Amino acid sequence: MQIKLNGELLEVAAGITIAALIDAQGLRCARVAIEANGAIVPRSAHASREVRPGDTIEIVHALGGG
């Protein structure tokens, strides 16, 4: 199925969760904030929230620096 991830179209498997999507993007250990269709997805829901066809997902991760 097709979704929009950070402004780019992406093919993902049906039934993929937000947590699995984060893993697939190589961000498993990163501190991330997720927005799906304009609403924040709490970290507690990442493992249960399935991505749906046509979803617009934004993943923002914190970068340290100084």
PDB file of N, H, CA, C and O in Angstrom:
ATOM      1  N   MET A   1       0.848  -1.180   0.000  1.00  0.00           N
ATOM      2  CA  MET A   1       0.000   0.000   0.000  1.00  0.00           C
ATOM      3  C   MET A   1       0.885   1.231   0.000  1.00  0.00           C
ATOM      4  O   MET A   1       2.062   1.168   0.356  1.00  0.00           O
ATOM      5  N   GLN A   2       0.313   2.340  -0.399  1.00  0.00           N
ATOM      6  H   GLN A   2      -0.643   2.392  -0.689  1.00  0.00           H
ATOM      7  CA  GLN A   2       1.088   3.566  -0.526  1.00  0.00           C
ATOM      8  C   GLN A   2       0.696   4.562   0.566  1.00  0.00           C
ATOM      9  O   GLN A   2      -0.482   4.772   0.855  1.00  0.00           O
ATOM     10  N   ILE A   3       1.737   5.175   1.167  1.00  0.00           N
ATOM     11  H   ILE A   3       2.694   5.005   0.932  1.00  0.00           H
ATOM     12  CA  ILE A   3       1.538   6.244   2.143  1.00  0.00           C
ATOM     13  C   ILE A   3       2.455   7.399   1.757  1.00  0.00           C
ATOM     14  O   ILE A   3       3.278   7.279   0.849  1.00  0.00           O
ATOM     15  N   LYS A   4       2.304   8.497   2.446  1.00  0.00           N
ATOM     16  H   LYS A   4       1.636   8.594   3.183  1.00  0.00           H
ATOM     17  CA  LYS A   4       3.227   9.610   2.277  1.00  0.00           C
ATOM     18  C   LYS A   4       4.010   9.714   3.582  1.00  0.00           C
ATOM     19  O   LYS A   4       3.428   9.931   4.646  1.00  0.00           O
ATOM     20  N   LEU A   5       5.323   9.561   3.499  1.00  0.00           N
ATOM     21  H   LEU A   5       5.795   9.386   2.636  1.00  0.00           H
ATOM     22  CA  LEU A   5       6.196   9.628   4.661  1.00  0.00           C
ATOM     23  C   LEU A   5       7.133  10.809   4.508  1.00  0.00           C
ATOM     24  O   LEU A   5       7.951  10.853   3.590  1.00  0.00           O
ATOM     25  N   ASN A   6       7.009  11.754   5.403  1.00  0.00           N
ATOM     26  H   ASN A   6       6.344  11.718   6.150  1.00  0.00           H
ATOM     27  CA  ASN A   6       7.828  12.972   5.362  1.00  0.00           C
ATOM     28  C   ASN A   6       7.829  13.600   3.967  1.00  0.00           C
ATOM     29  O   ASN A   6       8.865  14.022   3.454  1.00  0.00           O
ATOM     30  N   GLY A   7       6.640  13.648   3.376  1.00  0.00           N
ATOM     31  H   GLY A   7       5.798  13.305   3.793  1.00  0.00           H
ATOM     32  CA  GLY A   7       6.460  14.324   2.098  1.00  0.00           C
ATOM     33  C   GLY A   7       6.762  13.495   0.863  1.00  0.00           C
ATOM     34  O   GLY A   7       6.580  13.976  -0.255  1.00  0.00           O
ATOM     35  N   GLU A   8       7.220  12.253   1.036  1.00  0.00           N
ATOM     36  H   GLU A   8       7.368  11.862   1.944  1.00  0.00           H
ATOM     37  CA  GLU A   8       7.568  11.390  -0.090  1.00  0.00           C
ATOM     38  C   GLU A   8       6.646  10.178  -0.121  1.00  0.00           C
ATOM     39  O   GLU A   8       6.324   9.622   0.929  1.00  0.00           O
ATOM     40  N   LEU A   9       6.214   9.761  -1.314  1.00  0.00           N
ATOM     41  H   LEU A   9       6.476  10.213  -2.167  1.00  0.00           H
ATOM     42  CA  LEU A   9       5.408   8.555  -1.437  1.00  0.00           C
ATOM     43  C   LEU A   9       6.265   7.338  -1.127  1.00  0.00           C
ATOM     44  O   LEU A   9       7.429   7.266  -1.520  1.00  0.00           O
ATOM     45  N   LEU A  10       5.670   6.376  -0.410  1.00  0.00           N
ATOM     46  H   LEU A  10       4.724   6.434  -0.091  1.00  0.00           H
ATOM     47  CA  LEU A  10       6.398   5.183   0.010  1.00  0.00           C
ATOM     48  C   LEU A  10       5.458   3.987  -0.025  1.00  0.00           C
ATOM     49  O   LEU A  10       4.313   4.076   0.417  1.00  0.00           O
ATOM     50  N   GLU A  11       5.944   2.873  -0.549  1.00  0.00           N
ATOM     51  H   GLU A  11       6.875   2.800  -0.907  1.00  0.00           H
ATOM     52  CA  GLU A  11       5.203   1.616  -0.523  1.00  0.00           C
ATOM     53  C   GLU A  11       5.562   0.875   0.757  1.00  0.00           C
ATOM     54  O   GLU A  11       6.741   0.680   1.055  1.00  0.00           O
ATOM     55  N   VAL A  12       4.556   0.464   1.512  1.00  0.00           N
ATOM     56  H   VAL A  12       3.598   0.622   1.270  1.00  0.00           H
ATOM     57  CA  VAL A  12       4.770  -0.314   2.734  1.00  0.00           C
ATOM     58  C   VAL A  12       3.823  -1.504   2.728  1.00  0.00           C
ATOM     59  O   VAL A  12       2.829  -1.518   2.002  1.00  0.00           O
ATOM     60  N   ALA A  13       4.139  -2.496   3.540  1.00  0.00           N
ATOM     61  H   ALA A  13       4.946  -2.485   4.131  1.00  0.00           H
ATOM     62  CA  ALA A  13       3.303  -3.683   3.641  1.00  0.00           C
ATOM     63  C   ALA A  13       2.009  -3.362   4.373  1.00  0.00           C
ATOM     64  O   ALA A  13       1.997  -2.566   5.312  1.00  0.00           O
ATOM     65  N   ALA A  14       0.929  -3.981   3.940  1.00  0.00           N
ATOM     66  H   ALA A  14       0.939  -4.628   3.177  1.00  0.00           H
ATOM     67  CA  ALA A  14      -0.348  -3.827   4.639  1.00  0.00           C
ATOM     68  C   ALA A  14      -0.194  -4.333   6.066  1.00  0.00           C
ATOM     69  O   ALA A  14       0.465  -5.346   6.300  1.00  0.00           O
ATOM     70  N   GLY A  15      -0.788  -3.643   7.005  1.00  0.00           N
ATOM     71  H   GLY A  15      -1.323  -2.820   6.815  1.00  0.00           H
ATOM     72  CA  GLY A  15      -0.758  -4.058   8.401  1.00  0.00           C
ATOM     73  C   GLY A  15       0.464  -3.604   9.176  1.00  0.00           C
ATOM     74  O   GLY A  15       0.585  -3.920  10.359  1.00  0.00           O
ATOM     75  N   ILE A  16       1.381  -2.866   8.540  1.00  0.00           N
ATOM     76  H   ILE A  16       1.282  -2.610   7.579  1.00  0.00           H
ATOM     77  CA  ILE A  16       2.572  -2.397   9.244  1.00  0.00           C
ATOM     78  C   ILE A  16       2.163  -1.410  10.339  1.00  0.00           C
ATOM     79  O   ILE A  16       1.265  -0.590  10.149  1.00  0.00           O
ATOM     80  N   THR A  17       2.826  -1.504  11.465  1.00  0.00           N
ATOM     81  H   THR A  17       3.556  -2.171  11.619  1.00  0.00           H
ATOM     82  CA  THR A  17       2.548  -0.587  12.570  1.00  0.00           C
ATOM     83  C   THR A  17       3.510   0.594  12.505  1.00  0.00           C
ATOM     84  O   THR A  17       4.506   0.570  11.782  1.00  0.00           O
ATOM     85  N   ILE A  18       3.189   1.616  13.270  1.00  0.00           N
ATOM     86  H   ILE A  18       2.380   1.636  13.857  1.00  0.00           H
ATOM     87  CA  ILE A  18       4.084   2.773  13.372  1.00  0.00           C
ATOM     88  C   ILE A  18       5.452   2.313  13.878  1.00  0.00           C
ATOM     89  O   ILE A  18       6.480   2.751  13.362  1.00  0.00           O
ATOM     90  N   ALA A  19       5.474   1.426  14.893  1.00  0.00           N
ATOM     91  H   ALA A  19       4.639   1.070  15.313  1.00  0.00           H
ATOM     92  CA  ALA A  19       6.745   0.941  15.438  1.00  0.00           C
ATOM     93  C   ALA A  19       7.563   0.233  14.363  1.00  0.00           C
ATOM     94  O   ALA A  19       8.771   0.450  14.272  1.00  0.00           O
ATOM     95  N   ALA A  20       6.931  -0.606  13.549  1.00  0.00           N
ATOM     96  H   ALA A  20       5.950  -0.782  13.623  1.00  0.00           H
ATOM     97  CA  ALA A  20       7.638  -1.313  12.483  1.00  0.00           C
ATOM     98  C   ALA A  20       8.118  -0.335  11.408  1.00  0.00           C
ATOM     99  O   ALA A  20       9.191  -0.525  10.835  1.00  0.00           O
ATOM    100  N   LEU A  21       7.344   0.690  11.136  1.00  0.00           N
ATOM    101  H   LEU A  21       6.472   0.844  11.601  1.00  0.00           H
ATOM    102  CA  LEU A  21       7.744   1.713  10.167  1.00  0.00           C
ATOM    103  C   LEU A  21       8.986   2.450  10.669  1.00  0.00           C
ATOM    104  O   LEU A  21       9.909   2.710   9.897  1.00  0.00           O
ATOM    105  N   ILE A  22       9.008   2.783  11.950  1.00  0.00           N
ATOM    106  H   ILE A  22       8.258   2.572  12.577  1.00  0.00           H
ATOM    107  CA  ILE A  22      10.176   3.441  12.550  1.00  0.00           C
ATOM    108  C   ILE A  22      11.402   2.543  12.394  1.00  0.00           C
ATOM    109  O   ILE A  22      12.471   3.009  12.001  1.00  0.00           O
ATOM    110  N   ASP A  23      11.245   1.255  12.701  1.00  0.00           N
ATOM    111  H   ASP A  23      10.376   0.876  13.020  1.00  0.00           H
ATOM    112  CA  ASP A  23      12.336   0.291  12.537  1.00  0.00           C
ATOM    113  C   ASP A  23      12.817   0.248  11.098  1.00  0.00           C
ATOM    114  O   ASP A  23      14.020   0.280  10.839  1.00  0.00           O
ATOM    115  N   ALA A  24      11.881   0.177  10.164  1.00  0.00           N
ATOM    116  H   ALA A  24      10.904   0.151  10.374  1.00  0.00           H
ATOM    117  CA  ALA A  24      12.217   0.065   8.745  1.00  0.00           C
ATOM    118  C   ALA A  24      12.982   1.290   8.247  1.00  0.00           C
ATOM    119  O   ALA A  24      13.746   1.205   7.286  1.00  0.00           O
ATOM    120  N   GLN A  25      12.771   2.418   8.902  1.00  0.00           N
ATOM    121  H   GLN A  25      12.150   2.487   9.683  1.00  0.00           H
ATOM    122  CA  GLN A  25      13.469   3.646   8.506  1.00  0.00           C
ATOM    123  C   GLN A  25      14.805   3.800   9.227  1.00  0.00           C
ATOM    124  O   GLN A  25      15.500   4.800   9.045  1.00  0.00           O
ATOM    125  N   GLY A  26      15.165   2.808  10.045  1.00  0.00           N
ATOM    126  H   GLY A  26      14.600   1.996  10.193  1.00  0.00           H
ATOM    127  CA  GLY A  26      16.447   2.843  10.749  1.00  0.00           C
ATOM    128  C   GLY A  26      16.471   3.789  11.930  1.00  0.00           C
ATOM    129  O   GLY A  26      17.533   4.266  12.330  1.00  0.00           O
ATOM    130  N   LEU A  27      15.303   4.061  12.489  1.00  0.00           N
ATOM    131  H   LEU A  27      14.441   3.673  12.164  1.00  0.00           H
ATOM    132  CA  LEU A  27      15.207   5.034  13.583  1.00  0.00           C
ATOM    133  C   LEU A  27      14.814   4.389  14.906  1.00  0.00           C
ATOM    134  O   LEU A  27      14.330   5.073  15.807  1.00  0.00           O
ATOM    135  N   ARG A  28      15.014   3.097  15.030  1.00  0.00           N
ATOM    136  H   ARG A  28      15.407   2.541  14.298  1.00  0.00           H
ATOM    137  CA  ARG A  28      14.556   2.362  16.208  1.00  0.00           C
ATOM    138  C   ARG A  28      15.060   2.973  17.515  1.00  0.00           C
ATOM    139  O   ARG A  28      14.297   3.105  18.472  1.00  0.00           O
ATOM    140  N   CYS A  29      16.316   3.339  17.559  1.00  0.00           N
ATOM    141  H   CYS A  29      16.935   3.232  16.781  1.00  0.00           H
ATOM    142  CA  CYS A  29      16.900   3.834  18.802  1.00  0.00           C
ATOM    143  C   CYS A  29      16.781   5.345  18.956  1.00  0.00           C
ATOM    144  O   CYS A  29      17.111   5.893  20.007  1.00  0.00           O
ATOM    145  N   ALA A  30      16.319   6.005  17.930  1.00  0.00           N
ATOM    146  H   ALA A  30      16.051   5.560  17.075  1.00  0.00           H
ATOM    147  CA  ALA A  30      16.249   7.471  17.961  1.00  0.00           C
ATOM    148  C   ALA A  30      15.048   7.948  18.760  1.00  0.00           C
ATOM    149  O   ALA A  30      14.044   7.247  18.883  1.00  0.00           O
ATOM    150  N   ARG A  31      15.168   9.125  19.289  1.00  0.00           N
ATOM    151  H   ARG A  31      15.984   9.695  19.190  1.00  0.00           H
ATOM    152  CA  ARG A  31      14.034   9.772  19.937  1.00  0.00           C
ATOM    153  C   ARG A  31      13.220  10.432  18.837  1.00  0.00           C
ATOM    154  O   ARG A  31      13.674  11.373  18.185  1.00  0.00           O
ATOM    155  N   VAL A  32      12.013   9.924  18.644  1.00  0.00           N
ATOM    156  H   VAL A  32      11.644   9.160  19.174  1.00  0.00           H
ATOM    157  CA  VAL A  32      11.203  10.405  17.530  1.00  0.00           C
ATOM    158  C   VAL A  32       9.832  10.858  18.009  1.00  0.00           C
ATOM    159  O   VAL A  32       9.324  10.405  19.035  1.00  0.00           O
ATOM    160  N   ALA A  33       9.256  11.756  17.241  1.00  0.00           N
ATOM    161  H   ALA A  33       9.669  12.124  16.407  1.00  0.00           H
ATOM    162  CA  ALA A  33       7.861  12.157  17.406  1.00  0.00           C
ATOM    163  C   ALA A  33       7.169  11.784  16.101  1.00  0.00           C
ATOM    164  O   ALA A  33       7.707  12.002  15.015  1.00  0.00           O
ATOM    165  N   ILE A  34       5.969  11.219  16.220  1.00  0.00           N
ATOM    166  H   ILE A  34       5.532  11.042  17.102  1.00  0.00           H
ATOM    167  CA  ILE A  34       5.226  10.754  15.055  1.00  0.00           C
ATOM    168  C   ILE A  34       3.910  11.505  14.950  1.00  0.00           C
ATOM    169  O   ILE A  34       3.195  11.686  15.936  1.00  0.00           O
ATOM    170  N   GLU A  35       3.609  11.939  13.732  1.00  0.00           N
ATOM    171  H   GLU A  35       4.190  11.792  12.932  1.00  0.00           H
ATOM    172  CA  GLU A  35       2.326  12.561  13.434  1.00  0.00           C
ATOM    173  C   GLU A  35       1.701  11.763  12.290  1.00  0.00           C
ATOM    174  O   GLU A  35       2.346  11.514  11.272  1.00  0.00           O
ATOM    175  N   ALA A  36       0.450  11.371  12.466  1.00  0.00           N
ATOM    176  H   ALA A  36      -0.074  11.573  13.293  1.00  0.00           H
ATOM    177  CA  ALA A  36      -0.280  10.662  11.426  1.00  0.00           C
ATOM    178  C   ALA A  36      -1.520  11.469  11.077  1.00  0.00           C
ATOM    179  O   ALA A  36      -2.392  11.684  11.919  1.00  0.00           O
ATOM    180  N   ASN A  37      -1.589  11.911   9.833  1.00  0.00           N
ATOM    181  H   ASN A  37      -0.881  11.736   9.149  1.00  0.00           H
ATOM    182  CA  ASN A  37      -2.733  12.693   9.353  1.00  0.00           C
ATOM    183  C   ASN A  37      -3.016  13.909  10.232  1.00  0.00           C
ATOM    184  O   ASN A  37      -4.169  14.246  10.499  1.00  0.00           O
ATOM    185  N   GLY A  38      -1.944  14.554  10.674  1.00  0.00           N
ATOM    186  H   GLY A  38      -1.007  14.280  10.457  1.00  0.00           H
ATOM    187  CA  GLY A  38      -2.073  15.786  11.442  1.00  0.00           C
ATOM    188  C   GLY A  38      -2.235  15.614  12.932  1.00  0.00           C
ATOM    189  O   GLY A  38      -2.332  16.611  13.649  1.00  0.00           O
ATOM    190  N   ALA A  39      -2.269  14.382  13.433  1.00  0.00           N
ATOM    191  H   ALA A  39      -2.191  13.573  12.851  1.00  0.00           H
ATOM    192  CA  ALA A  39      -2.442  14.135  14.870  1.00  0.00           C
ATOM    193  C   ALA A  39      -1.219  13.401  15.419  1.00  0.00           C
ATOM    194  O   ALA A  39      -0.714  12.468  14.795  1.00  0.00           O
ATOM    195  N   ILE A  40      -0.753  13.826  16.579  1.00  0.00           N
ATOM    196  H   ILE A  40      -1.163  14.584  17.086  1.00  0.00           H
ATOM    197  CA  ILE A  40       0.382  13.173  17.232  1.00  0.00           C
ATOM    198  C   ILE A  40      -0.021  11.762  17.631  1.00  0.00           C
ATOM    199  O   ILE A  40      -1.113  11.548  18.158  1.00  0.00           O
ATOM    200  N   VAL A  41       0.864  10.800  17.380  1.00  0.00           N
ATOM    201  H   VAL A  41       1.750  10.974  16.952  1.00  0.00           H
ATOM    202  CA  VAL A  41       0.650   9.417  17.806  1.00  0.00           C
ATOM    203  C   VAL A  41       1.518   9.210  19.048  1.00  0.00           C
ATOM    204  O   VAL A  41       2.744   9.229  18.945  1.00  0.00           O
ATOM    205  N   PRO A  42       0.911   9.016  20.211  1.00  0.00           N
ATOM    206  CA  PRO A  42       1.707   8.837  21.430  1.00  0.00           C
ATOM    207  C   PRO A  42       2.606   7.605  21.331  1.00  0.00           C
ATOM    208  O   PRO A  42       2.254   6.615  20.690  1.00  0.00           O
ATOM    209  N   ARG A  43       3.752   7.681  21.963  1.00  0.00           N
ATOM    210  H   ARG A  43       4.039   8.486  22.483  1.00  0.00           H
ATOM    211  CA  ARG A  43       4.705   6.569  21.945  1.00  0.00           C
ATOM    212  C   ARG A  43       4.040   5.270  22.393  1.00  0.00           C
ATOM    213  O   ARG A  43       4.366   4.200  21.880  1.00  0.00           O
ATOM    214  N   SER A  44       3.114   5.355  23.343  1.00  0.00           N
ATOM    215  H   SER A  44       2.849   6.224  23.760  1.00  0.00           H
ATOM    216  CA  SER A  44       2.434   4.163  23.849  1.00  0.00           C
ATOM    217  C   SER A  44       1.567   3.494  22.777  1.00  0.00           C
ATOM    218  O   SER A  44       1.178   2.338  22.937  1.00  0.00           O
ATOM    219  N   ALA A  45       1.263   4.200  21.695  1.00  0.00           N
ATOM    220  H   ALA A  45       1.579   5.140  21.565  1.00  0.00           H
ATOM    221  CA  ALA A  45       0.421   3.652  20.630  1.00  0.00           C
ATOM    222  C   ALA A  45       1.219   3.211  19.401  1.00  0.00           C
ATOM    223  O   ALA A  45       0.636   2.687  18.452  1.00  0.00           O
ATOM    224  N   HIS A  46       2.528   3.410  19.398  1.00  0.00           N
ATOM    225  H   HIS A  46       3.002   3.836  20.169  1.00  0.00           H
ATOM    226  CA  HIS A  46       3.330   3.086  18.219  1.00  0.00           C
ATOM    227  C   HIS A  46       3.221   1.615  17.827  1.00  0.00           C
ATOM    228  O   HIS A  46       3.176   1.296  16.639  1.00  0.00           O
ATOM    229  N   ALA A  47       3.179   0.712  18.816  1.00  0.00           N
ATOM    230  H   ALA A  47       3.216   0.972  19.781  1.00  0.00           H
ATOM    231  CA  ALA A  47       3.140  -0.724  18.513  1.00  0.00           C
ATOM    232  C   ALA A  47       1.765  -1.190  18.059  1.00  0.00           C
ATOM    233  O   ALA A  47       1.649  -2.230  17.409  1.00  0.00           O
ATOM    234  N   SER A  48       0.728  -0.443  18.388  1.00  0.00           N
ATOM    235  H   SER A  48       0.821   0.401  18.916  1.00  0.00           H
ATOM    236  CA  SER A  48      -0.625  -0.894  18.048  1.00  0.00           C
ATOM    237  C   SER A  48      -1.254  -0.115  16.887  1.00  0.00           C
ATOM    238  O   SER A  48      -2.187  -0.614  16.258  1.00  0.00           O
ATOM    239  N   ARG A  49      -0.776   1.073  16.595  1.00  0.00           N
ATOM    240  H   ARG A  49      -0.019   1.479  17.107  1.00  0.00           H
ATOM    241  CA  ARG A  49      -1.372   1.896  15.533  1.00  0.00           C
ATOM    242  C   ARG A  49      -0.896   1.407  14.173  1.00  0.00           C
ATOM    243  O   ARG A  49       0.274   1.568  13.824  1.00  0.00           O
ATOM    244  N   GLU A  50      -1.809   0.808  13.402  1.00  0.00           N
ATOM    245  H   GLU A  50      -2.759   0.678  13.686  1.00  0.00           H
ATOM    246  CA  GLU A  50      -1.473   0.356  12.056  1.00  0.00           C
ATOM    247  C   GLU A  50      -1.533   1.526  11.085  1.00  0.00           C
ATOM    248  O   GLU A  50      -2.389   2.404  11.190  1.00  0.00           O
ATOM    249  N   VAL A  51      -0.605   1.515  10.142  1.00  0.00           N
ATOM    250  H   VAL A  51       0.090   0.802  10.057  1.00  0.00           H
ATOM    251  CA  VAL A  51      -0.595   2.497   9.075  1.00  0.00           C
ATOM    252  C   VAL A  51      -1.653   2.081   8.066  1.00  0.00           C
ATOM    253  O   VAL A  51      -1.763   0.904   7.723  1.00  0.00           O
ATOM    254  N   ARG A  52      -2.434   3.050   7.591  1.00  0.00           N
ATOM    255  H   ARG A  52      -2.345   4.006   7.870  1.00  0.00           H
ATOM    256  CA  ARG A  52      -3.521   2.773   6.648  1.00  0.00           C
ATOM    257  C   ARG A  52      -3.189   3.354   5.274  1.00  0.00           C
ATOM    258  O   ARG A  52      -2.437   4.323   5.167  1.00  0.00           O
ATOM    259  N   PRO A  53      -3.749   2.759   4.234  1.00  0.00           N
ATOM    260  CA  PRO A  53      -3.492   3.285   2.887  1.00  0.00           C
ATOM    261  C   PRO A  53      -3.828   4.782   2.820  1.00  0.00           C
ATOM    262  O   PRO A  53      -4.878   5.216   3.293  1.00  0.00           O
ATOM    263  N   GLY A  54      -2.926   5.548   2.232  1.00  0.00           N
ATOM    264  H   GLY A  54      -2.072   5.195   1.849  1.00  0.00           H
ATOM    265  CA  GLY A  54      -3.144   6.980   2.068  1.00  0.00           C
ATOM    266  C   GLY A  54      -2.760   7.826   3.261  1.00  0.00           C
ATOM    267  O   GLY A  54      -2.852   9.052   3.198  1.00  0.00           O
ATOM    268  N   ASP A  55      -2.326   7.196   4.366  1.00  0.00           N
ATOM    269  H   ASP A  55      -2.251   6.200   4.417  1.00  0.00           H
ATOM    270  CA  ASP A  55      -1.909   7.975   5.533  1.00  0.00           C
ATOM    271  C   ASP A  55      -0.772   8.916   5.166  1.00  0.00           C
ATOM    272  O   ASP A  55       0.054   8.612   4.306  1.00  0.00           O
ATOM    273  N   THR A  56      -0.746  10.057   5.830  1.00  0.00           N
ATOM    274  H   THR A  56      -1.417  10.304   6.529  1.00  0.00           H
ATOM    275  CA  THR A  56       0.372  10.980   5.750  1.00  0.00           C
ATOM    276  C   THR A  56       1.072  10.927   7.099  1.00  0.00           C
ATOM    277  O   THR A  56       0.521  11.349   8.116  1.00  0.00           O
ATOM    278  N   ILE A  57       2.288  10.407   7.097  1.00  0.00           N
ATOM    279  H   ILE A  57       2.736  10.064   6.271  1.00  0.00           H
ATOM    280  CA  ILE A  57       3.054  10.209   8.322  1.00  0.00           C
ATOM    281  C   ILE A  57       4.255  11.138   8.312  1.00  0.00           C
ATOM    282  O   ILE A  57       4.968  11.242   7.314  1.00  0.00           O
ATOM    283  N   GLU A  58       4.467  11.799   9.411  1.00  0.00           N
ATOM    284  H   GLU A  58       3.888  11.715  10.222  1.00  0.00           H
ATOM    285  CA  GLU A  58       5.662  12.619   9.590  1.00  0.00           C
ATOM    286  C   GLU A  58       6.438  12.041  10.763  1.00  0.00           C
ATOM    287  O   GLU A  58       5.890  11.842  11.848  1.00  0.00           O
ATOM    288  N   ILE A  59       7.717  11.774  10.536  1.00  0.00           N
ATOM    289  H   ILE A  59       8.162  11.935   9.655  1.00  0.00           H
ATOM    290  CA  ILE A  59       8.607  11.317  11.602  1.00  0.00           C
ATOM    291  C   ILE A  59       9.645  12.394  11.802  1.00  0.00           C
ATOM    292  O   ILE A  59      10.355  12.776  10.871  1.00  0.00           O
ATOM    293  N   VAL A  60       9.726  12.880  13.025  1.00  0.00           N
ATOM    294  H   VAL A  60       9.150  12.570  13.781  1.00  0.00           H
ATOM    295  CA  VAL A  60      10.704  13.906  13.374  1.00  0.00           C
ATOM    296  C   VAL A  60      11.590  13.326  14.461  1.00  0.00           C
ATOM    297  O   VAL A  60      11.086  12.849  15.478  1.00  0.00           O
ATOM    298  N   HIS A  61      12.890  13.359  14.265  1.00  0.00           N
ATOM    299  H   HIS A  61      13.299  13.747  13.439  1.00  0.00           H
ATOM    300  CA  HIS A  61      13.773  12.856  15.310  1.00  0.00           C
ATOM    301  C   HIS A  61      14.714  13.944  15.778  1.00  0.00           C
ATOM    302  O   HIS A  61      15.148  14.803  15.011  1.00  0.00           O
ATOM    303  N   ALA A  62      15.018  13.876  17.084  1.00  0.00           N
ATOM    304  H   ALA A  62      14.665  13.178  17.707  1.00  0.00           H
ATOM    305  CA  ALA A  62      15.873  14.873  17.717  1.00  0.00           C
ATOM    306  C   ALA A  62      17.334  14.592  17.370  1.00  0.00           C
ATOM    307  O   ALA A  62      17.787  13.448  17.391  1.00  0.00           O
ATOM    308  N   LEU A  63      18.042  15.638  17.057  1.00  0.00           N
ATOM    309  H   LEU A  63      17.675  16.568  17.040  1.00  0.00           H
ATOM    310  CA  LEU A  63      19.483  15.548  16.811  1.00  0.00           C
ATOM    311  C   LEU A  63      20.190  16.371  17.875  1.00  0.00           C
ATOM    312  O   LEU A  63      19.830  17.520  18.132  1.00  0.00           O
ATOM    313  N   GLY A  64      21.182  15.779  18.479  1.00  0.00           N
ATOM    314  H   GLY A  64      21.475  14.845  18.270  1.00  0.00           H
ATOM    315  CA  GLY A  64      21.961  16.506  19.485  1.00  0.00           C
ATOM    316  C   GLY A  64      23.060  17.312  18.823  1.00  0.00           C
ATOM    317  O   GLY A  64      23.477  17.022  17.702  1.00  0.00           O
ATOM    318  N   GLY A  65      23.505  18.294  19.510  1.00  0.00           N
ATOM    319  H   GLY A  65      23.165  18.529  20.420  1.00  0.00           H
ATOM    320  CA  GLY A  65      24.593  19.103  18.964  1.00  0.00           C
ATOM    321  C   GLY A  65      24.918  20.231  19.914  1.00  0.00           C
ATOM    322  O   GLY A  65      24.265  20.413  20.941  1.00  0.00           O
ATOM    323  N   GLY A  66      25.886  20.943  19.572  1.00  0.00           N
ATOM    324  H   GLY A  66      26.416  20.795  18.738  1.00  0.00           H
ATOM    325  CA  GLY A  66      26.236  22.019  20.486  1.00  0.00           C
ATOM    326  C   GLY A  66      27.065  23.060  19.842  1.00  0.00           C
ATOM    327  O   GLY A  66      27.441  24.037  20.489  1.00  0.00           O
TER     328      GLY A  66
END
